[in-house]
Amino acid sequence: MRIHERSSQMPNIKKCVLASPVGFQPLPKMNERMPTSDLPAAMRLVDALWSSNFTPQSLVRMMGSSRGKSSVKKALRGRIPHLNDQSTDLLSDYLYHITVAPASGEYAMNSLLEPYASAQGAGVFAREHIGEGEIAKAIRQNLHRSPLKSILTCFGDHDWMRSGHEASARAEMESISSMGIRSNFNIVSNAGHHLYLDNEPELTRLILEG
């Protein structure tokens, strides 16, 4: 992610919203990572599939139309149970068709993210993290030509990304505030990773206020 580069290249961008972003937590050190041979069988399978660039979308394509559509709808109902039947049907149909379309951007996941396991647990990390002062440093270097006025970072209250990234994200926002750029960190209530679906009204309010 290159916030400062984007903002300087596109002078109309004055606000940046990071909704449940990955990357604030650095990759585990090599001596903290669990060797692949020590992983449970299921995690070894996931590691092998990830290394082969096998994506969740690939699995849906393999299921065929009937099973693929029902699987997408079932996953959607489990993830966003508050949607009514009509909204669920429309959204699941949309998600199914963009999922089974010819692969393109989905392959970027392997280039941007990397799963790791340690004695403390497993997680997905950005190959190039943006925490530990990286954003503040980049903005400081380009402050004279960047129109960026504010940065808003949000996580859901039960967001799986929150636990590993919250402390670093808060520290980063404080560093950015010291440069005169308005920066806020917020927790969106009743929301997981997909804030814009779980609690759209609250996220919208935070964006407008921030």
Buried (B, 14 or more C-beta within 10 A) or exposed (E): BEBBEEBBEEEEBEBBBBBBBBBBBBBBEEEEBBEEEEBEEEBEEBBEBBEEEBBEBBEBBEBEEEEBBEBBBEBBEEEBEEBEEEEBEEBBEEBBEEBBEEEEEBEEBBEEBBEBBEEEEEBBBBEEBBBBBBBBEBBBEBBEEBEBEBBBBBBBBBBEBBEBBBEBBBBBBEBBBEEEBBBBBBBBEEBBBBBBBBBEEBBEEBBEEB
